[in-house]
Amino acid sequence: MSEVAVDHRRATAQRNAAAIVDATERLLARGASLNMRAIAAEAGVSRPTLYAHYKTLAEVVEAVIGRAVAASVAAIEAAEPEAGPAGDALERVVAASWAQIAHFDSMARGAAEHLTTAAMHRAHAPLMGHVRDLVVRGQADGAFRTDMDADWLVTMYFALVHAAADHARIHGMRRERALELLLTNLRDLSAP
């Protein structure tokens, strides 16, 4: 088989995989019923093509979350969590996380219906790593409390960010005000 044919097949496969993830994102964002038939139809691919890329609905949803997490990691890295005092870095990371969760909120809520807690944790591991590094740095330089384990503080960070987004959505709170309150809670949580 020629190299051109192989490259063409690889390019087609990559386009199909991207179309499948894009379609799943759109369905999740709309709150549509999510199943393999709906994803294939939305993506414009056959079900055999869909199954060639993803064996289960959970695999497709995990790929969607993986892409969202990658975008969130990029936003957190752009906030430079390793630069400056840990408290200032935490505020930048929170603001970056807040912007990302606004963008991916409906998708995240839909995905939670289709993924196990372990799969969600696995998908969020790169984000958690950045926040953990920041917490450990803040604990080492005395900016953050040391009477609680870094992993506990990271878990509380993510729980508070997601709970704040839920609260703002459910209660119609302005996102700017919710961010102010979230920052206050996170400062209190991490303070030595």
Secondary structure, DSSP 8 states (H G I E B T S, - for coil): --HHHHHHHHHHHHHHHHHHHHHHHHHHHHT----HHHHHHHHT--HHHHHHH-SSHHHHHHHHHHHHHHHHHHHHHHT-TTSS-HHHHHHHHHHHHHHHHHHHHHHHHHHHTTS-HHHHHHHHHHHHHHHHHHHHHHHHTTSS-SSS-HHHHHHHHHHHHHHHHHHHHHHT--HHHHHHHHHHHHHHHH--
